[in-house]
Amino acid sequence: MSRPGRCGCGRGEGADAVRDRGEGGAREGGRAEHQAPWATAWELLLPAAAAPARQRGRALQSALRDAVRSGRLVARTRLPSSRELAADLGVSRGLVTEAYEQLTAEGYLRSDRGSGTWVGDAARSGVRTTRDLAPRTPGLRVDFRPGTPDLSLFPRTAWAAAHKSVLARLPHHALGYPDPRGLPELRTALAALLTRRRGVVADPECLVVCSGVTQATAVLGSLLHDRGERAIGVEDPGSPSHGPVFTSVGLRMAALRLDGEGLAMEPLYRSGVRAVMATPAHQFPSGIAYSARRRIELLDWARSVDGLIIEDDYDGDFRYDRAPVGALQGLDPERVAYSGSVSKSLAPGLRLGWLVVPERLVDAVVERKRTMDLGNPALDQALLADFIGQGGYDRQLRRCQRAYRERRDALVGALEAGFPGTEVSGIAAGLHIIARLPARHGPEELFAERATRAGVGVRLLSDHRMPSAGAVDRANPTEGPAGNDSTVRPDPSGSAPATPPGVPGAVMGPTGPPPSTGGPGAPGGPGVSLVLGYAHLTPSEIARGVGLLAGRAPG
Ligand SMILES: Cc1ncc(COP(=O)(O)O)c(C=O)c1O
């Protein structure tokens, strides 16, 4: 394709020549830095120049306007003189002058006698580039940060087959606005799956399809807020994904420490909250499974305060040493709202999950879901229903289970070799481990810095501490603690129900609850406590990453 001759990009010159000239021009006071964008925008004007004579003027104006709006011509780009542009496009000079004048009048261009015409600043605000907000750090050689499954295991062939068969048989009406609860066939398939695999008491009528655990949390959180709750208990250490969601619906977080069996009951009773979010099957991030006793104590607490437990079963399908423990919800479906998603089993990008709620909350939850988004995309739901029905979901879980078990073993083995004396804690489950490296590798911050310099992404367990603020005021539960922090610590004064039934030694001393260190995976002790994800890494990537952390050159 030919290039304009007189306006900065010589006819017949290649892109490299244009780029070279632009760089040189930038050194000469910045003038030519505008030439490269002009060179591409110029091509946009060519069709206008070829328009029939009577439409040519308007076509030129509209092409120039589009080039500015779309960002092809960025603010302050200097335009060629009307004579140069007319010659390059093969149109009359009057047409170009008219176009410049019109767009200057509209605010797209600016011109000054003597200094020519350029793209105005106003254009800047109208031009937006697309930013990718996905959490990702470029430049890492190996990334152990937790949370991602192996996306290359996504069953593309089976998914494509399901897509084809679903589209072939889906009636037209199924493409209308969906039932906000979710497609009946998906709710039925999920209810059966969750009953069978996770021991959930799942009536399809109480199951709502939603966009992951995150939306389930937002729906329930906003409902709790509407019903007068102002704070919610969260595990400490806990998931960074819960906090912002609760904050966004106006709930403060009561950070509740863990002990070896799960959420410590004393701080929970003292906190005064009536709702709590927990990960009983595989606590995130410490990796413990709640003991049978603690599950019962937690349900007793919920009954005693007429409260609600939100169960986040984010990775409950993956257990490598024995069958997974069933969901807490199965023990009392009226006190527990159960949520899960395909984010760890298939792909988080599908944004598909589920919420099984106590019967008394169903209508309110469905209404909230309706007002949020009118329901999840019908086609995606039909696909997942088909995939589950054809046995694809079970096959996928088996496939991932095999791969992840192998990767967990590879990580544990590599740590033993690279960091002798490392303790791996938590159950053999999920997509991450907690590893406490011996103290000689610390302090933690320095270890993290060294890891970054070596190009290895790691997450410290201390990064999962929940931020601290004041206490819940049960006397005035609508008011928060002083300040803007949305997290509350258990109230050490004991204004909340003081005697948790069946919890020995529950009455706190005058100094309040023990500090939030010393529980499982609690940061603060000697050593370097890391949360390491492994599911998305091959065994050789794992070995390489641990080698880099240990200061060994990659092989
Ligand atoms: C513990 C935990 N819960 C919930 C979520 C969010 O899951 P979803 O993709 O289903 O919204 C995450 C995300 O990684 C998580 O780690």
Ligand as a Chemical Component Dictionary entry (heavy atoms), coordinates in Angstrom:
data_LIG
# 
_chem_comp.id                   LIG 
_chem_comp.type                 NON-POLYMER 
_chem_comp.pdbx_formal_charge   0 
_chem_comp.three_letter_code    LIG 
# 
loop_
_chem_comp_atom.comp_id 
_chem_comp_atom.atom_id 
_chem_comp_atom.alt_atom_id 
_chem_comp_atom.type_symbol 
_chem_comp_atom.charge 
_chem_comp_atom.model_Cartn_x 
_chem_comp_atom.model_Cartn_y 
_chem_comp_atom.model_Cartn_z 
_chem_comp_atom.pdbx_ordinal 
LIG C1 C1 C 0 -11.716 -19.226 49.371 1  
LIG C2 C2 C 0 -12.324 -18.660 48.136 2  
LIG N1 N1 N 0 -13.638 -18.463 48.087 3  
LIG C3 C3 C 0 -14.230 -17.921 46.990 4  
LIG C4 C4 C 0 -13.510 -17.550 45.895 5  
LIG C5 C5 C 0 -14.210 -16.916 44.712 6  
LIG O1 O1 O 0 -14.715 -17.895 43.913 7  
LIG P1 P1 P 0 -15.677 -17.695 42.652 8  
LIG O2 O2 O 0 -14.808 -17.698 41.448 9  
LIG O3 O3 O 0 -16.578 -18.883 42.719 10 
LIG O4 O4 O 0 -16.420 -16.427 42.789 11 
LIG C6 C6 C 0 -12.150 -17.749 45.880 12 
LIG C7 C7 C 0 -11.362 -17.385 44.700 13 
LIG O5 O5 O 0 -10.251 -17.801 44.482 14 
LIG C8 C8 C 0 -11.534 -18.328 47.028 15 
LIG O6 O6 O 0 -10.215 -18.546 47.068 16 
# 
loop_
_chem_comp_bond.comp_id 
_chem_comp_bond.atom_id_1 
_chem_comp_bond.atom_id_2 
_chem_comp_bond.value_order 
_chem_comp_bond.pdbx_ordinal 
LIG C1 C2 SING 1  
LIG C2 N1 SING 2  
LIG C2 C8 DOUB 3  
LIG N1 C3 DOUB 4  
LIG C3 C4 SING 5  
LIG C4 C5 SING 6  
LIG C4 C6 DOUB 7  
LIG C5 O1 SING 8  
LIG O1 P1 SING 9  
LIG P1 O2 DOUB 10 
LIG P1 O3 SING 11 
LIG P1 O4 SING 12 
LIG C6 C7 SING 13 
LIG C6 C8 SING 14 
LIG C7 O5 DOUB 15 
LIG C8 O6 SING 16 
# 
